[in-house]
Amino acid sequence: MTIQLWLAIVLIVAFSIAAFALGVTYRKKVAEREIMSAEDEAKRIINDAIKNAESKKREALVEAKEEIHKSRSEYEREEKARRADLQKQERRLQQKEENLDRKTDSLERKNESLAQKISAVEAQQTEIALIKKSQLEMLEKVSGYTVEEAKNYLINALKDEVTHEMAVKVKEIEAQYKEEADERAREIIVTAIQRCAADHASEVTVSVVPLPNDEMKGRIIGREGRNIR
């Protein structure tokens, strides 16, 4: 009885150990399968995450490229518009400068022409004054003429000389100036001649030529001139 009991106990213990070992082995295999499954799932999740990340990365790159292209195109349009506006401003400024240069050149030419005209007129006035002085001196030398003769002589001589001198000046001015300058010079010359002739005529008509006595008056003018003072 005792041996059987011990044998039963041994069998029970052996069976328990074997069952425990089988249970441990089974649990180990289950755990390994679960671990492998978890690893596979983790790998799958990681791969999916990598794929999603790559996809999002590509999408982000595409969007970034599109945004860059859009920004670059916008910048190029704005830059082109700015360059065009700048070129317009430069052209307008250049035109203004050219117009200013033309106006400045025209003003300088007009000033130069005016200065030359003034110099010519002053020279003519000086020459007329010299002619006037010369004619007055000549008149003093020919004081023996009658008043009418002296007047006619002076006027004719003055007209001839002044006309000749003025004709020479007119030719010189015509050779130097054109259009407006020529017309203006002729007007100045004509005015100067008229004034000079009027001044000399006025001065001659009021000139006093002393005569020694009435007999001399009669010789020059006639008997009726003896009563003329």
C-alpha contacts under 8 A as a table, 3 or more apart, distances in Angstrom:
res1	aa1	res2	aa2	distance
1	M	4	Q	5.17
1	M	5	L	6.11
2	T	5	L	5.02
2	T	6	W	6.17
3	I	6	W	5.12
3	I	7	L	5.98
4	Q	7	L	4.87
4	Q	8	A	5.97
5	L	8	A	5.02
5	L	9	I	6.09
6	W	9	I	4.92
6	W	10	V	6.00
7	L	10	V	5.00
7	L	11	L	6.05
8	A	11	L	5.02
8	A	12	I	6.00
9	I	12	I	5.00
9	I	13	V	6.04
10	V	13	V	5.06
10	V	14	A	5.92
11	L	14	A	4.94
11	L	15	F	5.81
12	I	15	F	5.00
12	I	16	S	5.91
13	V	16	S	4.94
13	V	17	I	6.02
14	A	17	I	5.02
14	A	18	A	6.02
15	F	18	A	4.99
15	F	19	A	5.91
16	S	19	A	4.97
16	S	20	F	5.91
17	I	20	F	4.99
17	I	21	A	5.98
18	A	21	A	4.96
18	A	22	L	6.00
19	A	22	L	4.99
19	A	23	G	5.93
20	F	23	G	4.92
20	F	24	V	5.99
21	A	24	V	5.04
21	A	25	T	6.02
22	L	25	T	4.98
22	L	26	Y	5.94
23	G	26	Y	5.00
23	G	27	R	5.94
24	V	27	R	5.07
24	V	28	K	5.92
25	T	28	K	4.94
25	T	29	K	6.13
26	Y	29	K	5.08
26	Y	30	V	6.03
27	R	30	V	4.90
27	R	31	A	5.81
28	K	31	A	4.94
28	K	32	E	5.92
29	K	32	E	4.90
29	K	33	R	5.99
30	V	33	R	5.00
30	V	34	E	6.02
31	A	34	E	4.93
31	A	35	I	5.88
32	E	35	I	4.88
32	E	36	M	5.92
33	R	36	M	5.01
33	R	37	S	5.90
34	E	37	S	4.86
34	E	38	A	5.86
35	I	38	A	4.91
35	I	39	E	5.94
36	M	39	E	4.93
36	M	40	D	5.97
37	S	40	D	4.98
37	S	41	E	6.01
38	A	41	E	4.92
38	A	42	A	5.89
39	E	42	A	4.86
39	E	43	K	5.95
40	D	43	K	4.97
40	D	44	R	5.96
41	E	44	R	4.88
41	E	45	I	5.94
42	A	45	I	4.97
42	A	46	I	5.93
43	K	46	I	4.92
43	K	47	N	5.88
44	R	47	N	5.00
44	R	48	D	5.91
45	I	48	D	5.00
45	I	49	A	5.88
46	I	49	A	4.89
46	I	50	I	5.95
47	N	50	I	4.90
47	N	51	K	5.94
48	D	51	K	4.94
48	D	52	N	5.92
49	A	52	N	5.00
49	A	53	A	5.82
50	I	53	A	4.90
50	I	54	E	5.94
51	K	54	E	5.01
51	K	55	S	5.99
52	N	55	S	4.95
52	N	56	K	5.92
53	A	56	K	5.04
53	A	57	K	5.76
54	E	57	K	4.81
54	E	58	R	6.00
55	S	58	R	5.05
55	S	59	E	6.06
56	K	59	E	4.87
56	K	60	A	5.82
57	K	60	A	4.94
57	K	61	L	5.98
58	R	61	L	4.94
58	R	62	V	6.04
59	E	62	V	5.01
59	E	63	E	6.02
60	A	63	E	5.02
60	A	64	A	5.87
61	L	64	A	4.92
61	L	65	K	5.96
62	V	65	K	5.05
62	V	66	E	6.05
63	E	66	E	5.01
63	E	67	E	5.99
64	A	67	E	5.00
64	A	68	I	5.97
65	K	68	I	4.98
65	K	69	H	5.96
66	E	69	H	5.00
66	E	70	K	5.94
67	E	70	K	4.95
67	E	71	S	5.94
68	I	71	S	5.02
68	I	72	R	5.88
69	H	72	R	4.99
69	H	73	S	5.96
70	K	73	S	5.11
70	K	74	E	6.09
71	S	74	E	5.05
71	S	75	Y	5.98
72	R	75	Y	4.98
72	R	76	E	5.98
73	S	76	E	5.02
73	S	77	R	6.13
74	E	77	R	5.11
74	E	78	E	6.15
75	Y	78	E	5.05
75	Y	79	E	5.86
76	E	79	E	4.94
76	E	80	K	5.86
77	R	80	K	5.04
77	R	81	A	6.09
78	E	81	A	5.02
78	E	82	R	6.05
79	E	82	R	4.95
79	E	83	R	6.04
80	K	83	R	5.06
80	K	84	A	6.08
81	A	84	A	5.05
81	A	85	D	6.08
82	R	85	D	5.04
82	R	86	L	5.95
83	R	86	L	4.94
83	R	87	Q	6.00
84	A	87	Q	5.05
84	A	88	K	6.19
85	D	88	K	5.02
85	D	89	Q	6.17
86	L	89	Q	5.01
86	L	90	E	6.05
87	Q	90	E	4.93
87	Q	91	R	6.04
88	K	91	R	5.04
88	K	92	R	6.08
89	Q	92	R	5.04
89	Q	93	L	5.97
90	E	93	L	4.97
90	E	94	Q	5.92
91	R	94	Q	4.94
91	R	95	Q	6.03
92	R	95	Q	5.04
92	R	96	K	6.10
93	L	96	K	5.00
93	L	97	E	6.07
94	Q	97	E	4.98
94	Q	98	E	6.05
95	Q	98	E	4.98
95	Q	99	N	5.99
96	K	99	N	5.02
96	K	100	L	5.95
97	E	100	L	4.94
97	E	101	D	5.98
98	E	101	D	4.95
98	E	102	R	6.07
99	N	102	R	5.03
99	N	103	K	6.03
100	L	103	K	5.00
100	L	104	T	5.88
101	D	104	T	4.95
101	D	105	D	5.97
102	R	105	D	5.04
102	R	106	S	5.95
103	K	106	S	4.96
103	K	107	L	5.92
104	T	107	L	5.01
104	T	108	E	5.99
105	D	108	E	5.01
105	D	109	R	6.05
106	S	109	R	5.04
106	S	110	K	6.06
107	L	110	K	4.98
107	L	111	N	5.95
108	E	111	N	4.99
108	E	112	E	5.93
109	R	112	E	4.99
109	R	113	S	5.89
110	K	113	S	4.93
110	K	114	L	5.87
111	N	114	L	4.97
111	N	115	A	5.98
112	E	115	A	5.03
112	E	116	Q	6.11
113	S	116	Q	5.04
113	S	117	K	6.06
113	S	181	A	7.56
114	L	117	K	4.95
114	L	118	I	6.02
115	A	118	I	5.04
115	A	119	S	6.05
116	Q	119	S	4.97
116	Q	120	A	5.99
117	K	120	A	4.94
117	K	121	V	6.02
117	K	181	A	7.93
117	K	185	A	7.10
118	I	121	V	5.05
118	I	122	E	5.98
119	S	122	E	5.04
119	S	123	A	6.00
120	A	123	A	5.02
120	A	124	Q	6.04
121	V	124	Q	4.91
121	V	125	Q	5.97
121	V	188	I	7.31
121	V	189	I	7.83
122	E	125	Q	4.98
122	E	126	T	6.04
123	A	126	T	5.03
123	A	127	E	6.05
124	Q	127	E	4.94
124	Q	128	I	5.94
125	Q	128	I	4.95
125	Q	129	A	6.05
125	Q	192	A	7.53
126	T	129	A	5.03
126	T	130	L	6.23
127	E	130	L	5.00
127	E	131	I	6.10
128	I	131	I	4.93
128	I	132	K	5.97
128	I	162	V	7.39
128	I	196	C	7.31
129	A	132	K	4.95
129	A	133	K	6.11
130	L	133	K	5.03
130	L	134	S	6.04
131	I	134	S	4.96
131	I	135	Q	6.03
131	I	158	L	7.60
131	I	162	V	7.79
132	K	135	Q	5.14
132	K	136	L	6.11
132	K	158	L	7.88
132	K	200	H	7.39
133	K	136	L	5.09
133	K	137	E	6.16
134	S	137	E	5.09
134	S	138	M	6.11
135	Q	138	M	4.84
135	Q	139	L	5.99
135	Q	154	L	6.70
135	Q	158	L	7.15
136	L	139	L	4.88
136	L	140	E	6.30
137	E	140	E	5.13
137	E	141	K	6.47
138	M	141	K	5.02
138	M	142	V	6.36
139	L	142	V	5.12
139	L	143	S	5.98
139	L	150	A	6.95
139	L	154	L	7.11
140	E	143	S	5.13
141	K	144	G	7.94
142	V	145	Y	5.86
142	V	150	A	7.36
143	S	146	T	7.77
143	S	150	A	7.47
143	S	209	V	6.21
144	G	209	V	7.81
145	Y	148	E	7.93
145	Y	149	E	5.80
145	Y	150	A	5.39
146	T	149	E	5.05
146	T	150	A	5.88
146	T	220	I	6.40
146	T	221	I	7.22
147	V	150	A	5.15
147	V	151	K	5.93
147	V	205	T	7.49
147	V	209	V	7.73
148	E	151	K	5.02
148	E	152	N	6.06
149	E	152	N	5.16
149	E	153	Y	5.93
150	A	153	Y	5.06
150	A	154	L	5.96
150	A	204	V	7.86
151	K	154	L	5.23
151	K	155	I	6.03
151	K	201	A	7.30
151	K	204	V	5.79
151	K	205	T	6.80
152	N	155	I	5.17
152	N	156	N	5.92
153	Y	156	N	5.28
153	Y	157	A	5.92
154	L	157	A	5.17
154	L	158	L	5.78
154	L	204	V	7.89
155	I	158	L	5.05
155	I	159	K	5.86
155	I	197	A	7.29
155	I	200	H	7.45
155	I	201	A	6.85
156	N	159	K	5.05
156	N	160	D	6.05
157	A	160	D	5.19
157	A	161	E	6.07
158	L	161	E	5.23
158	L	162	V	5.72
158	L	197	A	7.67
159	K	162	V	5.19
159	K	163	T	5.58
159	K	197	A	7.40
160	D	163	T	5.15
160	D	164	H	6.01
161	E	164	H	5.11
161	E	165	E	6.06
162	V	165	E	5.03
162	V	166	M	5.78
162	V	193	I	7.19
163	T	166	M	5.08
163	T	167	A	5.89
163	T	193	I	7.87
164	H	167	A	5.08
164	H	168	V	6.31
165	E	168	V	5.16
165	E	169	K	6.24
166	M	169	K	4.90
166	M	170	V	5.92
166	M	189	I	6.73
167	A	170	V	4.97
167	A	171	K	6.22
168	V	171	K	5.17
168	V	172	E	6.26
169	K	172	E	5.01
169	K	173	I	6.03
170	V	173	I	5.06
170	V	174	E	5.90
170	V	185	A	7.35
170	V	186	R	6.72
170	V	189	I	7.75
171	K	174	E	4.98
171	K	175	A	6.08
172	E	175	A	5.16
172	E	176	Q	6.31
173	I	176	Q	5.01
173	I	177	Y	5.74
173	I	182	D	6.57
173	I	185	A	7.07
174	E	177	Y	5.37
174	E	178	K	6.43
174	E	182	D	5.57
175	A	178	K	7.65
177	Y	180	E	7.96
177	Y	181	A	5.36
177	Y	182	D	5.71
178	K	181	A	5.56
178	K	182	D	5.36
179	E	182	D	5.45
179	E	183	E	6.48
180	E	183	E	5.28
180	E	184	R	6.13
181	A	184	R	5.15
181	A	185	A	5.99
182	D	185	A	5.12
182	D	186	R	6.19
183	E	186	R	5.20
183	E	187	E	6.27
184	R	187	E	5.10
184	R	188	I	6.22
185	A	188	I	5.06
185	A	189	I	6.09
186	R	189	I	5.01
186	R	190	V	6.01
187	E	190	V	5.18
187	E	191	T	6.05
188	I	191	T	5.15
188	I	192	A	6.05
189	I	192	A	5.02
189	I	193	I	6.15
190	V	193	I	5.09
190	V	194	Q	6.15
191	T	194	Q	5.13
191	T	195	R	6.08
192	A	195	R	5.16
192	A	196	C	5.92
193	I	196	C	5.08
193	I	197	A	5.94
194	Q	197	A	5.17
194	Q	198	A	6.02
195	R	198	A	5.07
195	R	199	D	5.97
196	C	199	D	5.11
196	C	200	H	6.08
197	A	200	H	5.23
197	A	201	A	5.93
198	A	201	A	5.10
198	A	202	S	6.05
199	D	202	S	5.17
199	D	203	E	6.12
200	H	203	E	4.98
200	H	204	V	5.90
201	A	204	V	5.13
201	A	205	T	6.09
202	S	205	T	5.37
202	S	206	V	6.54
203	E	206	V	5.48
203	E	207	S	6.19
204	V	207	S	5.08
211	L	214	D	7.80
211	L	216	M	6.61
211	L	217	K	7.01
212	P	216	M	6.77
213	N	216	M	5.58
213	N	217	K	6.81
214	D	217	K	4.91
214	D	218	G	6.24
214	D	226	R	4.95
214	D	227	N	7.60
215	E	218	G	5.03
215	E	219	R	6.32
215	E	226	R	7.00
216	M	219	R	5.05
216	M	220	I	6.29
217	K	220	I	5.19
217	K	221	I	5.76
217	K	222	G	6.85
217	K	223	R	7.63
217	K	225	G	5.86
217	K	226	R	5.39
218	G	221	I	5.35
218	G	222	G	4.20
218	G	223	R	4.52
218	G	224	E	7.04
218	G	225	G	5.68
218	G	226	R	5.46
219	R	222	G	5.67
219	R	223	R	7.48
221	I	224	E	7.39
221	I	225	G	5.34
221	I	226	R	8.00
222	G	225	G	5.36
222	G	226	R	7.35
223	R	226	R	5.71
224	E	227	N	6.57
224	E	228	I	7.85
225	G	228	I	5.11
226	R	229	R	7.91
